[in-house]
């Protein structure tokens, strides 16, 4: 089915479910999450504000995987396919709690901190709506603007030879252009 034809009431229900999934996952993993190490903080401080670096918590899962949201069964019944498999992802960020399936590289940490910076500027409701609408309009997880921005900035970080830039400014500018 063409997702763009989904009725607005269904779209807002999906956004509410995503919102609930994010907040319940955050609560689930927060007790096991720890602040950045000094070395991680030093590597990230040319790019992120101290409020983002102070807020972020990291949780490396020991052998278990993040399960897919329970709303997936409903989404599949509605004909929505190519949903992202959470257990296959390197890491997932729930507001300020970053859950990883393996040890953090700087590139992975950078990518997920971009999401923390996005969450910090949007409330959870806006983030969830942006996520769902991005999926519907773009047709895949990779096309969600939140994800595209994180990938673009991660490439800039990886190829930038350490030249500093402000992720907060990038997120602010991106939101201003979007509205
Ligand atoms: Zn991402």
Boltz pocket constraint, residues with backbone or C-beta under 6 A from the ligand:
constraints:
  - pocket:
      binder: B
      contacts: [[A, 91], [A, 111], [A, 115], [A, 146], [A, 147], [A, 150]]
      max_distance: 6.0
